[in-house]
Amino acid sequence: MPLYAVPGNQSLISTLAKTAAAVYASASATRRGLIMEMLMSQSTNYSSTDTSVTWSLDAQTLPSTSLTAYTPSAFNPADGVAQATAGINGSTEGTVTANSARFGPHAINQRNSWAWRAYTPDQAIIYAASSGIGFALRAFSPLFVGGVYGNINFSE
């Protein structure tokens, strides 16, 4: 199974959750996606007040129209193009399914970085092969106003 990366970012988070990276099944998808790894950290200077950044991976039934389109990068150049579509740095949110967080919400100190990994495929977070169905890695903070990195690595 090929492995792909979506190295996302969110240039400015606040008290409202914003998408750093998202991955969705495309209209022509014939394979389900398996989210195998997520990496989270801040991308700008720390806040002078010690605070947290809260991360979650939320199911979405309709992608945000404000995401910057991103072509998932294959870890192995010999692998074909991903069937999934992806986006980064959204300014508005897609349709989030209520109570759908597959990861989080988890609050981490603004000075920390965090990685989540599925060590075997049966531990992966699976999204359907239905057009527009997928997940968004989102962050918010009560006091930290700055940028964050949120990467999704997935296989198909």
Secondary structure, DSSP 8 states (H G I E B T S, - for coil): --EEEEEEEES---SS-EEEEEEE--TT--S-EEEEEEEEEE-S---SS--EEEEEEEEEEE--TTSEEE--EESSTTS---SSEEEE--SS--EE-TT--SEEEEEEETT--EEEE-SSGGGSEEE-SSTT-EEEEEEE-SS--S-EEEEEEEE-
